[in-house]
Amino acid sequence: MGTIIDPKYKEITGKTEFTEAEYAKLRREHPEIEEKYAKERKIIEEELREIDDEKESERIGRIVQEMRQRKFKGIYGVPGTPEALHIADITKANAEISYALYKSQKELIQSTERLRESQEKLNRYTIALIALTVVLVVVGAVQLLRWLL
């Protein structure tokens, strides 16, 4: 059996190293600690996502600003011609589309995580339902045997 190191339970036990059996028992007896740390972890992940979004937004803003400062030359080599402005508009639109795709990808990852959590919860309920069904069948069989004998 391996040793598990987890500082979450130090307040309760006074130690951070547990055997697998001790750790499983602590997790069963103190689900509120797991919930507390899960909530804190989600808050931290959300803050990190917001920081990433801000950095990406700043990066796209810098790209757009650079494109404006470069003063693209048009077909005739004259800055500010319709062709040059068209190129700048395309570049800006491309940066905005990239950012929208980036945000959509982040949302998809979050949705996938929520779906996985829901699937795990559904699996637990299914197992509990199967166990309950087995218990009811056994109890019914015992009652039937009593009635027959």
C-alpha positions in Angstrom: 0.0 0.0 0.0 1.2 3.5 -0.9 1.3 6.6 1.1 -0.8 9.6 0.2 0.2 13.1 1.1 -2.6 15.6 1.5 -2.4 18.7 3.7 -6.2 19.2 3.7 -6.8 16.8 6.6 -4.0 18.2 8.8 -6.4 20.2 10.9 -8.3 17.0 11.8 -5.6 14.5 12.2 -2.4 16.6 12.8 -0.6 14.8 10.0 -0.3 15.0 6.2 0.7 11.4 5.3 -1.9 8.7 5.2 -2.2 5.1 4.1 -4.7 4.5 1.3 -7.2 3.1 3.8 -6.9 6.0 6.2 -7.3 8.5 3.3 -10.4 6.8 2.0 -11.9 6.8 5.5 -11.1 10.5 5.9 -12.7 11.3 2.6 -15.9 9.4 3.5 -16.1 10.9 7.0 -15.4 14.5 6.0 -16.9 15.2 2.6 -17.2 18.9 3.6 -13.5 19.3 3.3 -13.4 17.9 -0.2 -16.3 20.3 -1.1 -14.6 23.3 0.4 -11.4 22.6 -1.5 -13.3 21.9 -4.7 -15.1 25.3 -4.4 -11.8 27.0 -3.8 -10.1 25.2 -6.7 -13.0 26.3 -9.0 -12.7 29.9 -7.8 -8.9 29.9 -8.5 -9.4 28.3 -11.9 -12.0 30.9 -12.8 -9.6 33.7 -11.8 -6.9 32.2 -13.9 -9.2 32.0 -16.9 -10.1 35.6 -16.5 -6.4 36.5 -16.3 -5.8 34.5 -19.5 -8.7 36.2 -21.2 -7.3 39.7 -20.2 -3.9 38.7 -21.5 -5.4 37.5 -24.8 -7.5 40.6 -25.2 -4.4 42.8 -24.6 -2.4 40.8 -27.1 -5.1 41.2 -29.8 -5.3 44.9 -29.0 -1.5 45.2 -29.5 -1.7 43.4 -32.8 -4.5 45.8 -34.0 -2.5 48.8 -32.8 0.6 47.6 -34.7 -1.4 47.1 -37.8 -2.6 50.6 -37.6 0.9 52.0 -36.9 2.5 50.2 -39.9 0.5 52.3 -42.4 0.2 49.6 -45.0 1.1 50.7 -48.4 -1.5 50.1 -51.1 -1.0 48.8 -54.6 0.4 52.2 -55.7 2.7 52.4 -52.6 0.7 55.3 -51.0 -0.1 54.9 -47.3 -3.8 55.2 -46.5 -5.2 54.1 -49.9 -8.4 52.0 -49.9 -6.3 48.8 -50.5 -4.1 49.5 -47.5 -7.2 50.3 -45.3 -8.8 47.1 -46.6 -5.7 45.0 -45.5 -5.8 46.7 -42.0 -9.5 45.9 -41.7 -8.9 42.3 -42.7 -6.1 42.0 -40.1 -8.3 43.5 -37.4 -11.2 41.1 -38.3 -8.8 38.2 -38.3 -7.6 39.1 -34.8 -11.1 39.5 -33.5 -12.1 36.1 -35.0 -9.1 34.5 -33.4 -10.1 35.9 -30.0 -13.7 34.7 -30.5 -12.4 31.2 -31.3 -10.2 31.3 -28.3 -13.1 32.3 -26.0 -15.3 29.6 -27.6 -12.6 27.0 -27.0 -12.4 28.0 -23.3 -16.2 27.8 -23.0 -16.2 24.4 -24.6 -13.5 23.2 -22.2 -15.6 24.4 -19.2 -18.8 22.8 -20.6 -16.9 19.5 -21.1 -15.7 19.6 -17.5 -19.3 20.3 -16.2 -20.5 17.4 -18.4 -17.8 15.1 -17.0 -18.8 16.0 -13.5 -22.5 15.4 -14.3 -21.6 12.0 -15.8 -19.7 11.0 -12.7 -22.7 12.0 -10.5 -25.0 10.0 -12.8 -22.7 7.0 -12.6 -22.8 7.1 -8.8 -26.6 7.4 -8.8 -26.9 4.5 -11.2 -24.7 2.3 -9.0 -26.7 3.2 -6.0 -29.9 2.3 -7.9 -28.5 -1.0 -9.0 -27.5 -1.8 -5.4 -30.9 -0.9 -4.1 -32.5 -3.1 -6.8 -30.4 -6.0 -5.8 -31.3 -5.5 -2.1 -35.0 -5.4 -2.9 -34.7 -8.6 -5.0 -32.9 -10.4 -2.2 -35.4 -9.2 0.4 -38.3 -10.3 -1.9 -36.7 -13.7 -2.5 -36.3 -14.2 1.3 -40.0 -13.2 1.9 -41.1 -15.6 -0.9 -39.0 -18.5 0.7 -40.6 -17.7 4.1 -44.0 -17.8 2.6 -43.4 -21.1 0.8 -41.8 -22.8 3.8 
